[in-house]
Amino acid sequence: WLAPEGVATGRPAWDAMCPRTFETALFSICGEDPLAFCVLNTHLDHEGVQARLESAKLIATAVAKGAREQPACAQIVCGDFNSPKGGGNAVYRLLTAPESAGGAGLRDAFREAPVQNMVQSTIHKFQGTEFESVRGDGTVELVQDSDHIESNGERFGDAAHIDWALCRDSDGEGVRLRPVKCEVVLDQLE
């Protein structure tokens, strides 16, 4: 559960509206040189700003623990973070900051992939590009155009994405993850 010790299982923590979790799965690719990777998936609260940041701290701790306990295992963290990457997002900064700076040391797979299907937002309510992503869905504040510019002056077209895929290579002689293609799936429900 994404909650501090002492909060009953299944109860919202901090300023969250809903109780939230993260799940992990360890995968092994069999062969002569077996490879392992861990996937951590989450869905952060849509209202609680403090809850999202505190949850990110718990996720960063889980990533660091996984790296210590399984150093040959690469890690993938994905999910609905319910806050846009851009505009100096504290959750995004924490998860992508180097470990030496107190972060989780994760890399953004979307920003690293040489092939990208870039759309302005990952909020589309299964309406495809017909959904007006500039207004969002009322549960998440979207970034303004000026928020697409990061502190180092770089401009990213994914600043309004609330669904992220982050990754981290294994320590030492293990798995090296290289995103090849990233795409926002825009399937529509009929």
TORNUDREN-655469 format. One record per residue (C-alpha): x, y, z; residue in three letters. Coordinates in steps of 0.001 Angstrom, whole numbers, plus 524288, in hexadecimal, padded with zeros to 5 digits. Layout:
<pts>
XYZala
...
</pts>
This chain:
<pts>
800008000080000trp
8046780DC87FD43leu
8031E812B080B15ala
80BE5814F4816D3pro
80CE280ABD82169glu
8014B80B3782A73gly
7F70380DF58200Aval
7ED6D802B981F40ala
7EDDF7FA73812EAthr
7E44F7FF66808C5gly
7E33380D1A80E81arg
7E73B819AD8076Cpro
7F3AC81FF680C64ala
7F84182E1480D51trp
7EECF8367F80545asp
7EACD82B877FBF4ala
7DCB7829847F81Cmet
7DE9381AF17F5A8cys
7E777810567FB0Fpro
7F28D80DA57F18Carg
7FC1E802947EF41thr
807777FE747E709phe
809D17F0C87E211glu
816957EA507DE5Bthr
819897DEC07D5B3ala
826C27D87C7D374leu
829167D2E27C5E5phe
833ED7CA0A7C148ser
837727C8337B2FBile
83CCA7BA777B1F8cys
8483E7B67E7A98Fgly
856EA7B4AE7AA2Eglu
8586F7C1BA7B0F6asp
84BBA7C37D7B87Dpro
8475C7D1857BA37leu
83E5D7D6F47C492ala
8364F7E3297C5CBphe
82C5E7E8247CF87cys
820297EFBD7CBCDval
819E57F8A27D5C8leu
80C777FDF57D21Fasn
804A8808437D950thr
7F904811657D87Chis
7FB1981D767E0DFleu
7F02F825697E6C7asp
7E94282F2B7DE10his
7E700839597E8A8glu
7F169838307F310gly
7FD73840127EF83val
8045883C1C7FC15gln
7FFDD82E0B7FA2Dala
8060D82DA27ECA2arg
8130B832C67F1B7leu
8133D829E97FDABglu
80F6881E587F511ser
81AA2821A67EBD6ala
823DF821517F77Clys
81F06813A57FAEAleu
820B780F727ECB7ile
82E7D815317EC58ala
8319D80D907F8C0thr
82C5B8010D7F278ala
834B88037C7E655val
840EB8058E7EEA8ala
83DE67F9607F6B2lys
83BDD7F1797EA3Egly
848ED7F6247E4ECala
84FC07F2267F181arg
849217E4E47F2B8glu
849357E15C7E42Bgln
854C07E8F07DE52pro
854637E13E7D184ala
846117E4BB7CF83cys
841AA7F0727C764ala
835A17F7D67CBE8gln
829F27FDAE7C4F6ile
8208D806C47CC07val
813FB809F07C4E7cys
8063880E527C74Agly
7FCC6819827C88Aasp
80396823D97D0B3phe
7F7FD82D267CFDDasn
800A0839007CE23ser
8075883E3F7C1F8pro
8160083C857C039lys
8183A84ACA7BCD2gly
81824857287C4B5gly
8221B852A37CEC2gly
819F4847237D392asn
81FB9842F67E0AEala
81BC1834A37DEE2val
82229833DB7D174tyr
82E6F83AD47D65Carg
82F998319A7E1FBleu
82E428253F7D9EAleu
83788829C97CF1Fthr
841D4830767D787ala
84E9A829177D94Epro
84FF88210E7E5A9glu
85B20829EE7E9C5ser
8512C8350E7EA2Cala
8473682D217F1F5gly
83F598285E7E64Cgly
83C1581AE87E0FEala
8456B81BEE7D578gly
83AF4818547CB7Bleu
83B6981C8E7BD3Aarg
82FA3820A37B52Dasp
82D73816257AAD8ala
824E381F1B7A299phe
82F3F829AF7A1EBarg
839FE81FD379EC5glu
832D58185C7941Dala
8373181BC27864Cpro
829758191A78116val
81E5A8201B787E5gln
80FED8218978541asn
80ECA82EE378B8Emet
80189833CA78FACval
7FF7283F4C798AAgln
7F958837C17A3D7ser
7F759829D57A85Cthr
7E9BC82D3A7AD69ile
7E028829707A2CAhis
7D53A821EF7A9AAlys
7D55E817DD79EA7phe
7D0588223079544gln
7DD0C822AF78D80gly
7E1BB82FB678870thr
7D3AC834B9788B4glu
7D508836BD79768phe
7D8A0844B179A9Dglu
7E538841DF7A1EEser
7E850850367A411val
7DD7A850BD7AE35arg
7E063843807B42Dgly
7D58F83C277BAF3asp
7D3B8844B17C6DDgly
7DB9A83C177D011thr
7E935840937CC46val
7EE8F84E2D7CA05glu
7F55B84E2E7BCE5leu
8019B8561A7BA49val
80169862CE7B2E0gln
8094E864B27A669asp
8143486B797ADF7ser
8155885F6E7B6A3asp
81A2A857737AB06his
8277B85DDC7ACF1ile
8300E8574F7B714glu
8398C85E897BFEFser
844E085B7A7B6C3asn
83D98861FE7AB76gly
839C2855587A49Fglu
82BFC8547679F59arg
824958479E79FFEphe
817C6844AC79928gly
8143883ACD7A3B2asp
813A48449D7AEDCala
804F6842497B07Aala
8063A833687B12Ehis
8013982DE47BE13ile
8043C81FB87BA66asp
812C081CCA7BAD0trp
81C32811B37B7FFala
828FE813387BF3Aleu
83467809C07BF67cys
84143806EE7C5E2arg
84C277FDE17C18Fasp
851087F3747CAABser
85D357F66B7D265asp
869C07F0687CD5Dgly
869817E60A7C2A6glu
85AFD7E4377C129gly
84FEE7E90C7B8BCval
850F27F5897B0B2arg
843A97FAD57ACC4leu
842B0802BD7A03Barg
8352B8076F79C4Apro
833258058678DB6val
8257E80AF478BE1lys
81BB2811DF7948Ecys
80DA6813FA790FDglu
801888193B797A3val
7F6CD80F847947Bval
7EAB3816CD79026leu
7E0FE80BAE78F27asp
7D2ED80FF678F3Cgln
7C78D8092C795B0leu
7BBD08080678CDCglu
</pts>
